[in-house]
Amino acid sequence: MNKIAETIEQFNAPLVVERGPPPSIMDIIGRAANDPTFDVNKFERLLEMHERIMSKEAKAAYMGAMVKMKPLLPVIDRKGRITITDKADRSKIIQSTPYALWEDIDEKITPILNQHGFALTFRSGVAQDGKITVTGVLGHQGGHSEETTITLPHDSSGSKNAVQAVGSSTSYGKRYTATLLLNIRTKGDDDDGVEGGKAGLISEEQAQTLRDMLERSKSDVPKFCTHMGVIAVPYIKAKDFERAVITINMREKAVEKARAK
């Protein structure tokens, strides 16, 4: 083959262009950061867009992992019991309510949470009125987290001292924020009443907790009581306390979303 023929053959050969993956938004941001002529406002908008994308991806990862994990979460046995007796006659039981111990909940759910990339943590504090606040935070390794807070009085029932009262309220807060975030179910003795078959009602501490939550969420109290099938908050049955807490928390989240718009 002469030189002319070789030149023609090379000219007619298909052009091969090496293509790599398209530049990511971080590549674009990196190039923009190194370009002194790049518009700062555009740079900030790129960063904001990147944060929104990352936030959506993190929330999608959270929800995907939650969907897979939810069927594996156990039903917890109620091994604890709150017993309230008459002040004048300690042998007379006014209320006896079973509940799931925090230790049992934590032991059952922690391995499952770890397996699916979740971590459950808590923050405690003191409200302006001196009551205890417990915030449960359910975080995922993808970066998204959800949280809920409950405000509680000091649990001084059963002749507890001040330290014991704080510890009891904090444990109570962990139980309820964890069950709210994970929708954990409990089972066991459902005898929430006193001897003789009378329906057991929530304690005064529980009633005050609900009142505080209703006030904070700006809920319509009469409407809430109608929803719970009672004439007033103290008449809510002990077995319905958890449902009442969930109802108010849903209302509070709806209010927060409305304010954010």
C-alpha positions in Angstrom: 0.0 0.0 0.0 1.5 3.4 -1.0 1.5 6.5 1.1 -1.5 8.0 -0.6 -3.6 4.8 0.1 -2.5 4.7 3.7 -3.5 8.4 4.2 -7.0 7.8 2.7 -7.6 4.7 4.8 -6.6 6.6 8.0 -8.9 9.5 7.1 -11.8 7.2 6.5 -11.4 5.3 9.8 -14.1 5.9 12.4 -13.3 8.5 15.0 -13.0 6.9 18.4 -13.7 9.3 21.3 -13.1 8.2 24.9 -16.1 9.1 27.0 -16.1 9.1 30.8 -19.0 9.4 33.2 -20.8 12.8 33.1 -19.5 15.3 35.6 -21.3 15.2 39.0 -22.6 18.3 40.6 -19.7 18.1 43.0 -17.3 18.1 40.0 -19.1 21.3 38.7 -18.9 22.9 42.2 -15.2 22.0 42.4 -14.4 23.6 39.0 -16.4 26.6 39.9 -14.5 27.0 43.2 -11.2 27.1 41.3 -12.5 29.6 38.7 -11.9 33.2 40.0 -14.3 34.5 37.3 -17.2 32.3 38.4 -20.3 34.2 39.7 -20.5 33.8 43.5 -24.3 33.9 43.4 -24.4 31.0 41.0 -21.9 29.2 43.2 -24.2 29.5 46.2 -27.2 28.3 44.2 -25.2 25.3 43.1 -24.4 24.5 46.7 -28.1 24.9 47.7 -29.1 22.6 44.9 -26.6 20.0 46.0 -27.9 20.2 49.6 -31.5 19.7 48.4 -30.5 16.7 46.3 -28.5 15.1 49.1 -31.4 15.7 51.6 -33.9 14.0 49.2 -31.5 11.1 48.7 -31.0 10.7 52.5 -34.7 10.8 53.2 -35.4 8.2 50.4 -32.7 6.0 51.9 -34.2 6.4 55.4 -37.7 5.5 54.1 -36.4 2.5 52.1 -34.6 1.1 55.1 -37.6 1.7 57.3 -39.9 -0.2 54.9 -37.5 -3.2 55.1 -37.1 -3.0 58.9 -40.7 -2.4 60.0 -41.9 -6.0 59.6 -39.0 -7.2 61.7 -39.6 -5.1 64.7 -40.9 -7.2 67.6 -44.0 -7.0 69.7 -42.8 -6.2 73.3 -44.2 -8.0 76.3 -45.5 -5.7 79.0 -43.5 -6.9 82.0 -43.7 -3.7 84.0 -46.7 -2.5 86.0 -47.8 0.9 87.4 -49.9 0.4 90.5 -51.6 3.2 92.3 -53.2 2.7 95.7 -55.6 4.6 97.8 -53.7 7.1 100.0 -56.0 6.3 103.0 -55.9 2.6 102.4 -52.8 1.3 100.8 -54.3 -2.2 100.3 -56.9 -0.8 98.0 -55.7 -0.6 94.4 -57.1 2.3 92.4 -55.2 1.6 89.2 -53.0 -1.2 87.9 -51.6 -0.7 84.4 -49.1 -3.0 82.7 -46.4 -1.4 80.4 -43.3 -2.5 78.4 -40.0 -1.8 80.2 -37.5 0.4 78.4 -34.8 -2.2 79.1 -36.9 -4.8 77.2 -37.6 -2.5 74.3 -34.0 -1.5 73.9 -32.7 -5.1 74.1 -35.1 -6.2 71.4 -34.9 -3.3 68.9 -31.1 -2.4 69.0 -29.8 -5.3 66.9 -32.5 -4.8 64.3 -31.8 -1.0 64.2 -28.1 -1.7 63.7 -28.7 -4.2 61.0 -30.6 -1.6 58.9 -28.3 1.3 59.5 -30.4 3.1 62.2 -29.4 4.6 65.6 -31.9 5.7 68.3 -30.6 8.4 70.6 -32.2 10.7 73.2 -31.8 14.2 74.5 -33.2 15.3 77.8 -33.8 18.8 79.1 -35.9 20.9 81.4 -38.8 23.0 80.2 -39.5 26.6 81.4 -42.0 25.3 83.9 -39.5 22.8 85.3 -40.9 19.7 83.7 -38.7 17.2 82.0 -38.4 16.9 78.3 -37.2 13.8 76.4 -36.5 13.9 72.7 -36.1 10.7 70.8 -34.0 10.9 67.6 -34.0 8.1 65.0 -31.1 8.6 62.6 -30.1 6.7 59.6 -26.6 6.2 58.2 -27.7 8.0 55.0 -27.9 11.2 57.0 -31.7 11.7 57.5 -33.3 11.6 61.0 -36.7 12.0 62.5 -37.4 13.1 66.1 -40.3 13.6 68.6 -40.4 15.2 72.0 -42.5 14.5 75.1 -42.8 16.8 78.1 -43.3 15.0 81.5 -43.8 15.9 85.1 -41.4 14.4 87.7 -42.7 10.9 88.5 -42.8 11.1 92.3 -45.3 8.1 92.6 -44.4 5.3 95.0 -42.5 7.6 97.4 -39.6 8.2 95.0 -36.9 10.7 95.9 -36.0 13.6 93.6 -33.3 11.7 91.7 -35.5 8.6 91.3 -38.3 10.8 90.0 -36.2 12.3 87.3 -34.8 8.8 86.3 -38.4 7.4 86.2 -39.7 10.2 84.0 -36.7 10.0 81.7 -37.2 6.2 81.3 -40.9 6.9 80.6 -39.9 9.4 77.9 -37.6 7.0 76.2 -40.3 4.3 76.1 -42.9 6.6 74.5 -40.7 8.5 72.1 -39.2 5.2 70.9 -42.6 3.6 70.4 -43.8 6.7 68.5 -40.8 6.8 66.2 -40.9 3.1 65.4 -44.6 2.4 66.0 -43.7 -0.4 68.4 -46.5 -2.6 69.6 -46.8 -4.1 73.1 -48.7 -7.0 74.4 -49.5 -8.6 77.7 -52.0 -8.2 80.6 -54.7 -5.8 79.4 -56.3 -5.6 82.8 -56.1 -1.8 83.1 -58.8 -1.6 85.8 -59.2 -2.1 89.5 -60.5 -5.1 91.2 -64.2 -5.5 90.4 -64.0 -4.8 86.7 -64.2 -1.0 86.8 -62.4 0.7 83.9 -59.0 2.0 84.9 -58.2 5.6 84.0 -55.0 7.4 83.3 -53.1 8.8 86.3 -53.0 12.5 87.2 -49.4 12.6 85.9 -50.5 11.2 82.5 -53.5 13.5 82.4 -51.1 16.5 82.9 -48.8 15.2 80.2 -51.7 15.2 77.8 -52.8 18.6 78.8 -49.4 20.0 78.2 -49.1 18.3 74.8 -52.6 19.6 73.8 -51.6 23.2 74.8 -48.3 23.0 72.9 -50.0 21.7 69.8 -52.8 24.2 70.0 -55.3 21.4 69.8 -59.1 21.7 70.2 -59.5 20.0 73.6 -63.2 19.3 73.4 -62.7 17.9 69.9 -59.9 15.8 71.1 -62.0 14.4 74.0 -64.8 13.6 71.6 -62.3 11.7 69.4 -61.2 9.7 72.5 -64.8 9.1 73.5 -64.6 10.9 76.9 -66.0 14.0 78.5 -62.6 15.3 79.7 -58.9 14.3 79.6 -58.8 12.7 83.1 -61.5 10.2 81.9 -59.3 8.7 79.2 -58.7 5.0 79.9 -55.2 3.9 80.8 -55.0 1.5 77.9 -55.8 4.4 75.5 -53.0 6.7 76.8 -50.5 5.7 74.1 -53.2 6.3 71.4 -53.9 9.7 72.9 -50.2 10.6 72.7 -49.9 9.5 69.1 -53.0 11.5 68.2 -51.7 14.7 69.7 -48.2 14.2 68.1 -49.8 13.8 64.7 -51.7 17.1 65.3 -48.5 18.8 66.4 -46.6 17.7 63.3 -49.5 19.0 61.1 -49.2 22.4 62.8 -45.4 22.5 62.3 -45.8 21.7 58.6 -48.4 24.4 58.2 -46.1 26.9 59.8 -43.2 25.9 57.5 -45.2 26.7 54.4 
